[in-house]
Amino acid sequence: MINQDMHLIKNIHEAKGIPSRDGYGKGLVALGEKNENIVALCCDLSDSTRMGWFEEKFPERFIEVGVAEQNMMGIAAGLSDEGKIPFVSSYAVFSPGRNWDQLRISVCYSQANVKIEGAHAGISVGPDGATHQALEDIAITRCIPNLVVVVPADAVEGEKATIESGLLKGPVYLRFGREKVPTITTEQTPFKIGRAEVFREGKDVCVIACGIMVYEALIAAEKLEEQGIEVMVINNHTVKPIDKKTLIEAAKKTGAVVTAEEHQVQGGMGSAVAEVLAESFPVPIKFVGIQDRFGESGEPEELLEKFGCTSKEIIQAVKDVLEMKK
């Protein structure tokens, strides 16, 4: 059953669809109102990334860099050295994709206090196609020392993540999608960077998810309950630093794990979970996500189904891992 301590909406089937990037825009404005050192840099995508909301309110603290992602990251590192708290925004394929070297050296190696928004991540970007669908960004960010990696489940959590990242000292990568996402969390839902949250209790198997797949995991768990299978669902929004304690406790309780993410299964959130459990408490595990392939053009719902990022794949993975558990 749903963990009442999590204060989720009462009926997830009635969840309102809002792009998670809207939470970023709102959070950035809230930070700007409280701290004049918050500055924003963008690469000609202020509307798409929702950074335009900050630009409208604080034009003197907004820098339009143009289509020059590497330069943007270097400028942000320099502003950080001068005591500013820069937020940089672009599509995830460009930032951290195109400017990964500058992120690694100018920001993370130097421990610069820079926050990176990777927007339009995942297969649900839709018609833009493979060139604009970041399916590898979790992998290329979580491997960099000093970098925190957060994948909010919805817009409400996205706002919380943005505000909290601005209060942390050091680099943070925030991953957001383009399409509307069912808003399942509320203002009262607990959130803390570095802590996974148990959204649903269960004893048979644990589904560990991030981003849009948290909603899909809850839908899958509801359907599996009708079949007598009790599924624990964990919102693992912080991929790094990962909450080892909560994940190990879940593995011990259920004895089987499924991970779910809108990202390549290689090197992503599921790989991070597997690393933790392989070292501390190995259990049967299955991975739901993009299976080593590039994206393609199509409507978001069509692509999520074609590339195996729905509750249907989670349900099958749960049944498969339960057989492995036997």
C-alpha positions in Angstrom: 0.0 0.0 0.0 1.0 3.7 -0.5 3.2 4.9 2.4 1.0 7.5 4.0 4.0 9.3 5.5 5.0 10.3 2.0 1.9 12.5 1.6 1.4 11.7 -2.1 -1.8 12.7 -3.9 -4.8 10.5 -3.0 -5.4 9.1 -6.4 -2.4 8.8 -8.8 -4.8 8.1 -11.7 -6.0 11.7 -11.4 -2.5 13.1 -11.3 -2.2 16.4 -13.2 0.3 16.5 -16.0 3.0 19.2 -15.7 6.5 19.2 -17.2 9.1 18.7 -14.5 11.1 21.6 -16.0 8.3 23.9 -14.8 9.5 23.0 -11.3 13.0 24.1 -12.2 11.8 27.5 -13.5 9.8 28.1 -10.3 12.6 27.0 -8.1 15.1 29.2 -9.8 12.9 32.3 -9.4 12.4 31.4 -5.7 16.2 31.2 -5.2 16.7 34.5 -7.0 14.3 36.2 -4.7 16.2 35.1 -1.7 19.8 35.4 -2.8 21.1 38.1 -5.1 24.2 36.0 -5.9 22.0 33.6 -7.9 22.8 34.1 -11.6 21.5 32.3 -14.7 23.2 31.4 -18.0 21.5 30.0 -21.0 22.2 28.9 -24.6 19.4 30.4 -26.5 16.8 28.1 -24.9 15.4 30.1 -22.1 11.8 29.3 -23.0 12.3 25.6 -23.4 14.4 25.3 -20.2 12.0 27.6 -18.2 14.9 29.8 -17.4 13.0 32.6 -19.1 11.0 33.0 -15.9 14.1 34.0 -14.1 15.1 36.3 -17.0 11.9 38.2 -16.8 12.2 38.9 -13.1 16.0 39.4 -12.9 17.2 40.5 -16.3 20.4 42.0 -14.8 21.4 38.6 -13.5 20.6 36.7 -16.7 23.3 36.0 -19.3 22.4 34.8 -22.8 25.5 33.1 -24.0 24.1 31.9 -27.4 24.7 28.5 -28.8 28.1 28.0 -27.1 27.7 25.4 -24.3 31.4 25.0 -23.6 31.8 28.7 -23.2 28.7 28.8 -20.9 30.2 26.3 -18.5 33.6 28.2 -18.5 31.8 31.5 -17.7 29.8 29.8 -14.9 33.0 28.5 -13.4 34.5 32.0 -13.4 31.4 33.5 -11.9 31.5 30.9 -9.1 35.1 32.0 -8.3 33.8 35.5 -7.8 31.2 34.4 -5.3 28.2 34.0 -7.6 26.0 30.9 -7.7 25.5 30.2 -11.4 22.7 28.0 -12.8 23.4 26.9 -16.4 20.7 25.6 -18.7 20.4 23.8 -22.0 19.1 20.5 -23.4 20.9 17.6 -21.7 22.4 16.4 -25.0 24.3 19.8 -25.1 24.8 20.3 -21.4 26.3 18.0 -20.0 26.7 16.3 -23.4 28.6 18.8 -25.5 30.4 20.5 -22.6 31.4 17.5 -20.6 35.1 18.4 -20.6 34.4 21.9 -19.2 32.0 20.3 -16.6 34.7 17.8 -15.6 37.7 20.2 -15.4 36.5 23.8 -15.0 33.6 22.9 -12.6 34.0 19.5 -10.9 37.7 19.3 -10.6 37.8 22.9 -9.3 34.7 22.2 -7.1 33.1 25.3 -8.5 29.6 26.1 -7.1 27.8 25.6 -10.4 24.3 24.1 -10.9 23.5 22.4 -14.3 20.0 21.9 -15.7 19.9 19.2 -18.3 16.4 19.7 -19.9 14.6 17.6 -22.5 16.3 14.4 -21.3 15.0 11.0 -22.0 13.1 9.3 -24.9 9.9 11.3 -24.1 11.4 14.4 -25.8 9.5 12.9 -28.8 9.6 14.2 -32.4 13.0 15.9 -31.9 14.6 12.4 -32.4 17.8 10.7 -31.4 20.1 13.8 -31.7 18.1 15.6 -29.0 17.2 12.6 -26.7 19.7 12.4 -23.9 19.8 8.8 -22.9 23.3 8.7 -21.5 23.5 11.8 -19.3 23.2 10.1 -15.9 26.1 7.8 -16.9 28.4 10.6 -17.9 27.6 12.7 -14.9 27.6 10.3 -12.0 31.1 9.1 -12.9 32.6 12.6 -12.3 33.9 13.2 -8.8 32.4 16.0 -6.7 29.2 16.1 -8.8 25.7 15.5 -7.3 23.1 14.0 -9.7 19.4 14.4 -9.1 16.5 13.2 -11.2 13.2 14.6 -9.9 10.0 12.6 -10.2 7.7 15.5 -11.1 7.4 19.3 -11.2 6.8 19.7 -7.4 9.9 17.6 -6.6 11.8 19.5 -9.4 11.1 22.8 -7.6 12.3 21.4 -4.3 15.4 19.9 -5.9 16.3 23.2 -7.6 15.9 25.2 -4.4 17.9 22.6 -2.3 20.7 22.5 -4.9 21.1 26.2 -4.6 21.7 25.8 -0.9 24.3 23.1 -1.4 28.0 24.0 -1.9 29.4 22.5 -5.0 28.4 21.2 -8.4 24.9 19.7 -9.0 23.3 18.2 -12.1 19.5 18.3 -12.3 17.8 16.2 -15.0 14.4 17.3 -16.4 12.2 16.1 -19.2 10.2 18.0 -21.8 6.8 16.3 -21.7 4.1 16.6 -19.1 4.6 14.3 -16.1 1.9 13.1 -13.7 2.4 15.1 -10.5 2.2 12.6 -7.8 4.1 14.4 -5.0 2.8 17.4 -2.9 4.4 20.2 -1.0 4.3 17.9 2.1 6.0 15.0 0.4 9.5 14.6 2.1 12.5 15.5 -0.1 16.1 15.7 0.7 19.0 15.4 -1.7 20.9 12.1 -0.9 17.9 10.3 0.6 15.7 7.9 -1.2 12.0 7.8 -0.2 9.8 4.6 0.1 6.6 5.6 -1.6 4.9 2.3 -1.3 5.4 -0.6 1.1 5.8 -4.3 0.0 7.5 -7.5 0.9 7.8 -9.5 -2.3 10.0 -7.3 -4.6 11.3 -3.7 -4.6 11.1 -1.4 -7.6 13.6 1.4 -7.4 12.8 4.2 -9.9 13.7 7.8 -10.8 12.1 10.5 -12.9 9.0 9.7 -14.8 9.4 6.0 -14.0 8.4 6.6 -10.4 4.8 7.1 -11.5 5.0 4.0 -13.8 6.3 2.0 -10.9 3.4 3.0 -8.7 0.9 2.0 -11.5 2.7 -1.3 -11.9 2.6 -2.0 -8.1 -1.1 -1.3 -8.0 -1.8 -3.8 -10.8 0.5 -6.4 -9.3 -1.3 -6.1 -5.9 -4.5 -7.3 -7.7 -2.5 -10.5 -8.5 -1.3 -11.0 -4.9 2.2 -9.5 -5.4 3.2 -6.9 -2.9 5.7 -4.4 -4.4 7.7 -1.9 -2.6 8.4 1.3 -4.6 11.3 3.6 -3.9 11.7 7.1 -5.4 15.5 7.1 -5.8 15.7 10.8 -7.1 19.3 11.2 -6.0 21.5 9.0 -8.1 24.6 10.4 -6.5 25.3 10.4 -3.6 23.1 7.3 -3.5 21.2 6.3 -0.4 22.9 3.0 0.3 21.2 2.4 3.6 17.6 2.6 2.3 18.4 0.5 -0.8 20.2 -2.3 1.2 17.3 -2.4 3.7 14.9 -2.7 0.9 16.9 -5.6 -0.7 17.0 -7.4 2.7 13.3 -7.0 3.2 12.2 -8.1 -0.3 15.0 -10.3 -1.6 14.5 -9.1 -5.2 14.9 -5.7 -7.0 13.8 -4.1 -10.3 15.2 -0.7 -11.4 13.4 1.6 -13.7 14.7 4.7 -15.5 14.1 6.7 -18.7 17.8 6.2 -19.6 20.2 3.7 -21.0 20.4 0.7 -18.6 24.1 0.7 -18.9 25.7 3.2 -16.5 22.5 4.7 -15.3 20.6 4.7 -12.0 20.1 1.0 -12.2 23.8 0.4 -12.5 24.4 2.6 -9.5 21.9 0.5 -7.5 23.5 -2.8 -8.7 26.9 -1.5 -7.6 25.6 -0.9 -4.1 23.8 -4.3 -3.8 26.6 -6.3 -5.4 29.0 -5.1 -2.7 26.7 -5.2 0.3 23.7 -7.5 -0.2 23.4 -9.3 -3.6 19.9 -10.2 -4.7 18.3 -11.0 -8.1 17.8 -7.8 -10.1 16.3 -6.8 -13.4 16.7 -3.5 -15.3 13.9 -1.6 -17.0 15.0 1.3 -19.3 16.5 1.9 -22.8 18.3 -1.2 -24.0 21.5 0.0 -25.7 19.9 1.8 -28.6 19.5 5.3 -29.9 16.2 7.0 -29.8 14.0 8.0 -32.8 11.3 10.5 -33.7 7.7 9.9 -32.5 5.1 11.0 -30.1 6.2 10.7 -26.4 3.7 8.0 -25.4 4.6 6.0 -28.5 8.3 6.1 -27.8 7.9 5.3 -24.1 6.0 2.2 -25.1 8.3 1.2 -28.0 11.5 1.6 -25.9 10.1 -0.2 -22.9 9.6 2.6 -20.4 6.1 1.9 -19.1 4.4 0.0 -16.2 4.0 -3.0 -18.6 7.7 -3.6 -18.7 8.0 -3.1 -14.9 5.3 -5.7 -14.3 7.1 -8.3 -16.5 10.4 -7.5 -14.8 8.8 -8.1 -11.4 7.5 -11.4 -12.5 10.9 -12.4 -14.0 12.8 -11.4 -10.9 10.4 -13.3 -8.7 11.2 -16.4 -10.7 14.9 -15.8 -10.2 14.3 -15.3 -6.5 12.7 -18.8 -6.3 
